[in-house]
């Protein structure tokens, strides 16, 4: 396979300061959606990830994730918001 991912270049997209809270809320929801999907597929919490036993250490509340794991969800949220804005959409409360 010769697949080479080409994500959108979002380096020029600047977010307004008031969107900071939105990033964290979206990151939390990204985790909740992921965890619910895992649970729905029969996964449960386990100290180590084990695909055969369907255990994963990140099936915990968002607050209990490591900072590294929360940052992964924040990056997903941030890139989603930036991509939406790069398409010309406005985000307002």
C-alpha positions as MATLAB code, in Angstrom:
seq = 'XXXXXXXXXXXXXXXXXXXXXXXXXXXXXXXXXXXXXXXXXXXXXXXXXXXXXXXXXXXXXXXXXXXXXXXXXXXXXXXXXXXXXXXXXXXXX';
ca = [
       0.000    0.000    0.000;
       1.267    3.452   -0.862;
      -1.207    5.574    1.115;
       0.123    8.947    2.250;
      -2.247   10.921    4.512;
      -2.724   14.553    3.499;
      -4.557   16.371    6.286;
      -5.667   19.915    5.558;
      -3.063   22.579    6.322;
      -4.678   24.446    9.200;
      -1.598   26.382   10.303;
      -3.058   29.728    9.181;
      -6.380   29.265   10.987;
      -6.528   31.361   14.146;
      -9.174   30.706   16.756;
     -10.793   33.491   18.740;
      -9.874   33.418   22.455;
     -13.459   32.692   23.477;
     -13.316   29.312   21.716;
     -10.901   27.855   24.287;
     -13.737   26.483   26.388;
     -15.306   24.944   23.308;
     -12.104   23.025   22.568;
     -12.122   21.458   26.033;
     -15.847   20.625   25.872;
     -15.429   19.052   22.457;
     -12.355   17.112   23.634;
     -14.359   15.726   26.538;
     -17.135   14.666   24.161;
     -14.635   13.091   21.744;
     -13.478   10.894   24.620;
     -17.043   10.094   25.703;
     -17.999    9.045   22.149;
     -14.864    6.899   21.850;
     -15.398    5.258   25.257;
     -19.092    4.591   24.589;
     -18.200    2.988   21.266;
     -15.671    0.726   22.961;
     -18.120   -0.234   25.706;
     -20.828   -0.910   23.117;
     -18.358   -3.247   21.389;
     -17.798   -5.199   24.613;
     -14.654   -3.484   25.882;
     -14.093   -2.665   29.544;
     -11.509   -0.960   31.703;
      -8.236   -2.793   32.224;
      -4.848   -1.592   33.448;
      -3.321   -2.708   30.163;
      -4.702   -2.657   26.660;
      -5.478   -6.197   25.595;
      -7.271   -6.562   22.282;
      -8.080  -10.229   22.905;
      -9.629   -9.527   26.322;
     -11.067   -6.202   25.123;
      -9.604   -4.186   27.987;
      -8.255   -0.647   27.734;
      -6.816    1.711   30.374;
      -8.544    4.768   28.876;
     -12.092    3.589   29.518;
     -12.339    6.028   32.411;
     -13.911    9.466   32.896;
     -12.154   12.252   30.983;
     -10.862   13.749   34.252;
      -9.063   10.482   35.044;
      -7.143   10.367   31.770;
      -3.472   11.242   31.751;
      -2.624   14.697   30.452;
      -1.136   13.015   27.370;
      -4.447   11.299   26.610;
      -6.446   14.505   27.185;
      -4.043   16.319   24.847;
      -4.770   13.724   22.159;
      -8.500   14.487   22.483;
      -7.806   18.244   22.533;
      -5.773   18.012   19.324;
      -8.639   16.145   17.680;
     -11.112   18.775   18.868;
      -8.864   21.674   17.871;
      -8.211   20.340   14.385;
     -11.937   19.697   13.895;
     -12.825   23.262   14.861;
     -10.033   24.689   12.706;
     -11.112   22.570    9.742;
     -14.716   23.767   10.078;
     -13.505   27.373   10.187;
     -11.187   26.818    7.202;
     -14.279   25.896    5.190;
     -15.710   29.346    5.902;
     -18.050   28.500    8.763;
     -18.283   30.815   11.744;
     -18.572   29.521   15.278;
     -20.398   31.707   17.727;
     -22.244   31.236   20.974;
];
